[in-house]
């Protein structure tokens, strides 16, 4: 039997645009893809965080890293990005966090503001870069969405509804994009130990009268007694972006240790 060879993702020299690329999953995806030899365009609202991410990446990887501070809830910003970077090979939509709350708690302005970035931001980015990719006959779009689409938690109704819309959007676009040589896929992460989640659980520990550093104890009921790491999601982004996953389109993969399947 022939020995197995290492898995070469074949991403060297590709250019990847990552929204929400300065922190959390976006930052982890940037680091992972840079290690695979990808050039990066990182987009987020905060210029300072982007520069910190850029400096860290170029210290360890011999790749080009451009950073753009932009609010992607504004469609004009999306248009400017597409005009400046028309040759993007891989687009990773990751920007936007939708607040929790039930139907009464989330008023209309909050709902619209959250969707302008997460839902319409993804759709507008896809529209702009999908058009460019189809003209070239190649490209990959990865939408990082969230398992709120599957759990349909009424206390996360704005996010559950928005994520469900993005799942349907990804599946719909990915079903037809292959005709033009473009793949569109999605990832639904469950709880991920980003700075945002850690801060949330530290506050929860304080509310319970516990040491904030004991937040690890509060996640022990989760599968494997922990949240996912950003790097675990980033590894999936890299694989889905690669030629090793070249027959994948219109699929949305849950990375949540089976939590959504159990709730269903």
Secondary structure, 3 states (H helix, E strand, C coil): CCCCCCCCCCCCCCEEEEECCCCHHHHHHHHHHHHCCCEEEEEECCHHHHHHHHHHHHHHCCCCEEEEECCCCCHHHHHHHHHHCCCCCEEEECCCCCCCECCCCCCHHHHHHHHHHHHHHHHHHHHHHHHHHHHHCCEEEEEECCCHHHHCCCCEHHHHHHHHHHHHHHHHHHHHHHHHCEEEEEEEECCECCHHHHHHHHHHHHHCCCCHHHHHHHCCCCHHHCCECHHHHHHHHHHHHCHHHCCCCCCEEEECCCHHHHHC
